[in-house]
Amino acid sequence: MRPIRASAAVVCLVAASACAGARDDAAAEQASSAQAEAAPDVLATIERDPASGVTIALTGASRYALFGARVGELEGGRRYALSLAPSAEPAPEGADEARALVDFRKVRRLIGTLADDVADPDAMQLTSLHARSHALFGDTVGRYKEIRAALPAHDYSRTLFSVEAVAERAPGTRLAWLAYEPVPHFACTQRGAPEVHLDLVDVKPDESMLDGFVKMALGHEARYEAHAECNRDASGYACTLDDIGSPWGTARFDPASGTDGRFDLAITRADAARTVVTFACTTVTREALAPFSED
């Protein structure tokens, strides 16, 4: 199973017109409320500029300096769906433009298993590690189902996913599904090369089969190299790795061979020198993940 990452549909930042003319406070409040309802959202990560103390919204390649009464409520390092409007404030150094913060909603991280919604083909149900059920909607539902249909016919009912979602503006339980990726059962890092990872994901309920990729982190992106398939072998797993169908290496590991859920995994490369590449691995437990699911 290829690691899955489905991004949200691109959202446009449409500048709302500033109110002109003299208005009483009640009219201004009504206009602000209507603007918040009408303005499309932009997904952004928040950071504080250490020099100026200004709050910056990072979205794609753009950096917006935020102003307004509620800016102080935003948490640094957190993702939000932001409703923004033009601002009369000058853009400080390090920001592309200034924007007024009209409204915001937190992007929540939920960890759990995914299943089709039997009552609604346009929805998915996520059962979190806290045993709570969440209905997910949006374009990501269709993209997820298309990708899943192209994968081998494994039983993914126990595969954990980390999901990003944001509550819709209207009150209720609906969540707009933004992004997702499988959570590894074993997370491994190459010794001497911390940018190289091998994440192995459960794809069968009895944990008899694992799937994953050797990947190299390149900033916020990743370059995928060999695909790994591991099958239960006695108390451990035997793995074969290939690169677009060509042999890349083999490995065998036993998670019980280490202590505190930590063990080594050695891959013997399929090159002439039979190079051995060693990874330090950690067992990722549901108990350890539970606090990070923001139900």
SULDAWO-V854814 format. One record per pair of residues at least 4 apart in sequence whose ideal C-beta (glycine too) atoms are under 6 Angstrom apart, sorted by the first residue. I is the first residue (numbers start at 1). J is the second residue. D is the distance in Angstrom with one decimal. If there is no record, write none. Layout:
I,J,D / I,J,D
This chain:
1,151,5.3 / 1,203,5.5 / 1,211,4.4 / 3,213,5.8 / 4,147,5.8 / 5,181,5.0 / 6,140,4.9 / 6,143,4.9 / 6,144,5.9 / 6,179,5.9 / 6,180,5.8 / 7,179,5.7 / 8,178,4.0 / 9,139,4.8 / 11,40,5.7 / 11,41,5.8 / 11,42,5.7 / 12,40,5.6 / 13,42,4.6 / 14,40,5.5 / 15,86,5.0 / 16,35,5.0 / 16,39,5.3 / 16,85,4.5 / 18,86,5.8 / 19,31,5.3 / 23,27,4.1 / 23,28,5.0 / 35,39,5.8 / 35,102,5.9 / 36,83,5.4 / 36,102,4.8 / 36,103,4.3 / 39,83,4.4 / 41,81,4.0 / 41,83,5.7 / 42,59,5.2 / 42,82,5.4 / 43,81,5.8 / 44,57,3.8 / 44,58,5.8 / 44,59,4.1 / 44,82,5.4 / 45,58,4.7 / 45,79,5.1 / 46,74,4.8 / 46,76,5.5 / 46,78,5.6 / 47,56,5.0 / 47,76,5.8 / 48,55,6.0 / 48,76,5.0 / 49,54,4.7 / 49,56,5.7 / 49,94,5.8 / 52,92,5.2 / 54,65,5.0 / 54,92,5.2 / 55,66,4.6 / 55,71,5.0 / 56,63,5.4 / 56,95,6.0 / 57,64,4.4 / 57,66,5.6 / 57,82,6.0 / 58,63,5.9 / 62,96,5.3 / 63,95,4.9 / 63,96,5.1 / 64,97,5.7 / 64,99,4.6 / 65,91,5.4 / 65,92,5.4 / 65,95,3.8 / 65,98,4.7 / 66,71,5.0 / 66,99,5.9 / 66,101,4.9 / 67,87,5.2 / 67,89,4.8 / 67,100,5.7 / 68,100,5.0 / 68,101,4.0 / 70,101,5.7 / 71,101,5.3 / 79,107,3.9 / 80,104,4.7 / 80,106,5.9 / 81,105,4.8 / 81,166,4.8 / 82,104,5.1 / 83,102,4.3 / 83,103,4.1 / 84,99,4.1 / 85,100,4.6 / 85,102,5.2 / 87,98,4.2 / 87,99,5.4 / 87,100,4.3 / 89,98,4.5 / 91,95,4.7 / 91,97,5.2 / 91,98,4.5 / 105,166,5.3 / 105,167,5.8 / 107,164,5.4 / 107,166,5.0 / 108,165,5.5 / 108,294,4.5 / 109,294,5.2 / 110,126,5.8 / 110,128,5.4 / 110,163,4.7 / 110,293,5.5 / 111,129,5.3 / 111,162,5.3 / 111,289,5.3 / 111,293,4.1 / 112,126,4.9 / 112,127,5.0 / 112,128,3.9 / 112,129,5.6 / 113,127,5.3 / 114,124,5.5 / 114,126,5.6 / 114,161,5.5 / 115,125,5.0 / 117,123,3.9 / 117,125,5.0 / 123,135,5.2 / 123,137,5.4 / 124,136,4.6 / 124,141,5.3 / 125,133,5.9 / 126,134,4.7 / 126,136,5.8 / 126,163,5.9 / 127,133,5.5 / 128,132,4.8 / 128,293,5.0 / 128,295,5.2 / 129,286,5.7 / 129,290,4.4 / 129,293,4.9 / 130,295,4.8 / 132,295,4.8 / 134,175,5.7 / 136,175,5.5 / 136,177,3.9 / 137,174,5.6 / 138,176,4.7 / 138,177,4.7 / 140,144,5.9 / 140,177,4.1 / 154,203,4.2 / 155,204,5.6 / 155,205,5.7 / 157,205,5.8 / 158,202,5.6 / 158,205,4.5 / 159,182,5.8 / 159,202,5.6 / 160,183,4.0 / 161,180,5.1 / 161,182,5.7 / 162,181,5.6 / 162,183,5.3 / 163,180,4.7 / 164,178,4.4 / 164,179,4.3 / 165,175,4.0 / 165,177,5.3 / 165,178,6.0 / 166,176,5.2 / 167,175,5.9 / 168,174,4.9 / 168,176,5.8 / 182,201,4.5 / 184,199,3.6 / 184,200,5.6 / 184,201,5.4 / 184,284,5.8 / 185,200,6.0 / 185,202,4.9 / 185,284,5.9 / 186,200,4.3 / 186,281,5.1 / 187,199,5.5 / 187,282,5.2 / 187,284,5.6 / 188,198,4.2 / 188,265,5.6 / 188,279,3.9 / 188,281,4.0 / 189,194,5.7 / 189,197,5.7 / 189,280,5.6 / 190,196,3.9 / 190,279,5.3 / 191,278,4.9 / 191,280,5.7 / 195,216,5.6 / 195,217,4.7 / 196,216,5.3 / 197,215,5.5 / 198,214,5.1 / 198,279,5.5 / 199,212,4.9 / 200,210,4.2 / 200,212,4.3 / 201,211,5.5 / 201,212,5.6 / 202,207,5.4 / 203,209,5.3 / 203,211,5.0 / 204,208,5.1 / 204,209,4.6 / 208,232,4.3 / 209,231,5.6 / 210,230,4.1 / 211,229,5.8 / 212,228,5.0 / 213,224,4.9 / 213,227,5.6 / 214,225,4.5 / 214,226,4.5 / 215,222,4.6 / 215,224,4.9 / 216,223,4.7 / 217,222,5.5 / 218,223,5.8 / 226,241,4.3 / 226,243,5.0 / 226,248,3.9 / 227,242,5.7 / 228,239,5.3 / 228,241,4.8 / 229,240,5.8 / 230,237,4.1 / 230,239,4.0 / 231,238,5.9 / 233,237,5.8 / 233,238,3.9 / 235,254,5.4 / 235,256,5.9 / 236,253,5.5 / 236,254,3.3 / 237,253,5.9 / 238,252,5.0 / 239,251,4.3 / 240,250,5.7 / 241,248,4.3 / 241,249,4.4 / 242,247,5.9 / 242,248,5.3 / 243,248,4.5 / 247,270,4.1 / 248,270,5.7 / 249,267,4.5 / 249,268,5.7 / 249,269,4.6 / 249,270,5.4 / 250,268,5.5 / 251,265,5.8 / 251,267,4.5 / 253,265,4.3 / 255,263,5.6 / 255,283,5.8 / 257,263,5.0 / 258,262,4.6 / 258,263,3.2 / 261,282,6.0 / 261,283,3.6 / 262,282,5.6 / 263,281,5.4 / 264,278,5.8 / 265,279,4.5 / 265,281,5.2 / 266,276,5.4 / 266,278,5.0 / 267,277,4.8 / 268,274,5.8 / 268,276,5.5 / 269,275,4.3 / 271,275,5.6
